[in-house]
């Protein structure tokens, strides 16, 4: 269970809003709605070539690479980008799940466990499932794009430290508007999300969750040899 009142250093994830129904045909208008979060069309990050289906410009897949001691990266792969008049962004810095102090988020099996507070690694790839204006109990976390609703995990805007710090969500810096690009240009039921760990990273996140608090990861004390 998540804290009702998180510590100042914590970042929120909570239960999702109702999800967009799965889309059976690609020629069905979908994506986030203009008026969510109080925006109008001219204040959104929606591509000029976006049509709401696969005939227009949209984010076909998202590659997430997780790192332990620096920013993780979220790379957007665009389909039909020649239909858009603007320069489309490719990559944003992000912060992933720190995991519980007894969990190893580098392990695919552990990262996928409910309650681990890790961002779940692939395989499998995940699908964008739906959208929400904000996380229900934490209005400061905006532009929510769900990709693992079973574990309440999404992309959303918030503060982004240079290390994993979330309960499993991918946080993108609010001022860079990366969460808005994802929110405005993905297609529910179509856009894939693939999450890979960094094979060169041999360390764990410097932070971890102990109960309801994000703390500095405890260091293991080495045993002194006798004699």
C-alpha positions in Angstrom: 0.0 0.0 0.0 1.2 3.5 -0.7 1.6 6.2 1.9 -1.5 8.4 2.3 0.9 11.3 3.1 4.2 10.7 1.3 7.5 11.9 2.7 8.8 15.2 1.1 11.4 13.2 -0.9 8.9 10.7 -2.2 7.0 10.9 -5.5 3.5 9.6 -6.1 2.0 6.7 -7.8 -1.6 5.7 -7.0 -4.6 3.9 -8.5 -5.3 4.7 -12.1 -8.4 6.4 -13.4 -10.7 4.3 -15.6 -8.7 3.1 -18.6 -9.4 3.7 -22.3 -11.0 0.5 -23.7 -8.8 -1.8 -25.7 -8.8 -0.8 -29.4 -9.6 -3.6 -31.8 -9.2 -1.6 -35.1 -6.4 0.9 -35.8 -8.8 3.3 -37.7 -10.6 4.3 -34.5 -9.9 7.7 -33.0 -8.0 7.4 -29.8 -5.4 9.1 -27.6 -5.8 11.6 -24.8 -8.6 14.1 -24.9 -7.9 17.8 -25.5 -9.7 19.1 -22.4 -8.0 16.9 -19.9 -5.8 18.9 -17.5 -7.6 22.1 -18.6 -5.7 22.5 -21.9 -7.0 23.5 -25.3 -5.7 22.2 -28.6 -3.3 25.1 -29.1 -1.6 24.5 -25.7 -1.0 20.8 -26.2 2.1 18.9 -27.5 0.1 17.0 -30.1 1.9 16.6 -33.4 0.4 18.5 -36.4 0.2 15.2 -38.2 -1.7 13.3 -35.5 -5.0 11.9 -36.7 -6.0 9.6 -33.8 -5.2 6.5 -35.7 -2.2 4.8 -37.5 -2.7 6.8 -40.7 -1.2 9.9 -39.0 1.9 10.8 -37.1 2.0 8.9 -33.8 4.5 7.3 -31.3 4.7 3.7 -32.4 6.9 2.5 -29.7 8.8 3.8 -26.7 12.2 2.5 -25.6 13.1 2.9 -22.0 16.6 2.3 -20.8 17.1 2.2 -17.0 20.2 3.4 -15.2 21.1 3.1 -11.5 23.2 6.2 -10.8 22.1 8.7 -13.5 19.0 9.6 -15.4 17.2 6.8 -17.2 16.2 7.6 -20.8 12.9 7.5 -22.7 13.3 7.3 -26.5 10.3 8.0 -28.7 10.0 6.2 -32.1 7.7 8.0 -34.5 5.6 6.6 -37.3 4.7 8.8 -40.3 6.7 11.7 -39.0 6.9 13.2 -42.5 3.3 14.2 -42.1 4.2 16.6 -39.3 5.5 20.2 -39.8 7.3 20.5 -36.5 10.5 19.0 -35.2 9.5 15.9 -33.1 11.4 15.1 -29.9 13.3 11.9 -29.7 14.6 11.4 -26.1 13.9 12.6 -22.6 15.6 12.0 -19.2 13.6 10.2 -16.6 13.6 8.6 -13.2 12.4 5.0 -12.7 11.4 2.8 -9.8 13.9 2.6 -6.9 12.5 -0.6 -5.6 12.1 -1.8 -2.0 15.3 -2.1 -0.1 15.1 -5.9 -0.3 14.4 -6.0 -4.0 16.9 -6.1 -6.9 15.4 -4.2 -9.7 18.1 -5.4 -12.1 16.5 -8.8 -12.0 13.7 -9.2 -14.6 11.8 -11.6 -12.3 12.0 -9.3 -9.3 11.2 -6.2 -11.2 8.0 -7.7 -12.4 6.7 -8.7 -8.9 3.7 -6.8 -7.6 4.8 -4.7 -4.7 8.5 -4.6 -5.6 8.3 -0.9 -6.5 10.6 -1.6 -9.4 9.9 -0.5 -13.0 9.1 -3.8 -14.7 11.7 -4.9 -17.3 10.9 -6.5 -20.6 10.1 -9.0 -21.9 7.3 -8.7 -22.6 6.8 -5.4 -24.3 3.9 -3.5 -22.8 1.1 -1.5 -24.5 -0.2 1.9 -23.7 -3.5 1.3 -22.0 -5.1 4.6 -21.3 -4.7 8.2 -20.0 -5.5 10.3 -17.0 -5.1 14.0 -16.2 -3.4 13.4 -12.9 -2.7 10.7 -10.4 -5.9 10.7 -8.3 -4.5 11.6 -4.9 -1.5 13.6 -6.2 -2.6 16.4 -8.6 1.0 17.5 -9.0 1.8 14.4 -11.1 0.2 15.2 -14.4 -0.2 13.8 -18.0 -0.5 10.2 -17.0 -0.1 7.5 -19.7 -0.8 4.0 -18.3 1.2 1.1 -19.6 1.0 -1.4 -16.8 -2.3 -0.7 -15.0 -2.2 -4.0 -13.1 0.7 -2.6 -11.1 -0.4 1.0 -11.4 2.6 2.1 -13.5 2.6 4.9 -16.0 4.6 7.7 -17.6 3.8 11.1 -15.9 5.3 14.5 -15.4 7.0 15.3 -12.1 10.4 16.2 -10.6 13.2 14.0 -11.9 16.3 13.2 -9.8 19.3 11.7 -11.5 18.7 8.2 -10.0 15.7 5.9 -9.7 13.2 7.3 -7.1 9.7 6.3 -8.0 7.4 3.4 -6.9 7.7 2.0 -10.4 6.4 4.7 -12.7 8.6 6.6 -15.2 8.8 10.2 -14.3 9.6 12.8 -16.9 10.6 16.4 -16.0 7.6 18.7 -16.1 9.4 21.6 -17.8 10.6 19.5 -20.7 7.0 18.4 -21.4 8.1 14.8 -22.3 5.1 13.3 -20.5 2.9 15.6 -22.6 4.4 14.4 -25.8 3.7 10.8 -24.8 0.2 11.7 -23.5 -0.7 13.5 -26.7 0.8 11.3 -29.4 0.5 7.6 -28.3 -2.3 5.3 -29.3 -3.9 3.1 -26.7 -3.7 -0.5 -27.6 -1.1 0.1 -30.3 1.9 2.0 -28.9 4.4 -0.4 -27.4 6.7 0.2 -24.5 9.9 -1.8 -24.1 11.9 -1.5 -20.9 15.6 -2.6 -20.7 18.1 -2.4 -17.9 21.6 -1.2 -18.6 23.8 -4.3 -18.9 26.8 -2.2 -17.8 25.2 -1.1 -14.6 26.4 -3.3 -11.8 25.1 -1.2 -8.9 21.7 -0.7 -7.3 19.9 2.6 -7.1 21.4 4.8 -4.3 17.8 5.1 -2.9 15.3 2.5 -2.0 11.8 2.3 -0.4 11.6 1.2 3.2 7.9 1.1 4.1 6.6 4.5 3.1 9.9 6.3 3.0 12.5 6.7 0.2 15.8 6.4 2.0 19.5 6.1 1.1 20.2 2.5 0.4 21.7 0.8 3.4 25.2 -0.5 2.9 26.1 -4.1 3.8 28.6 -4.3 6.6 31.5 -6.5 5.8 32.3 -9.3 8.2 35.6 -9.0 10.0 37.7 -12.1 9.7 38.6 -13.7 13.1 42.1 -14.6 14.2 
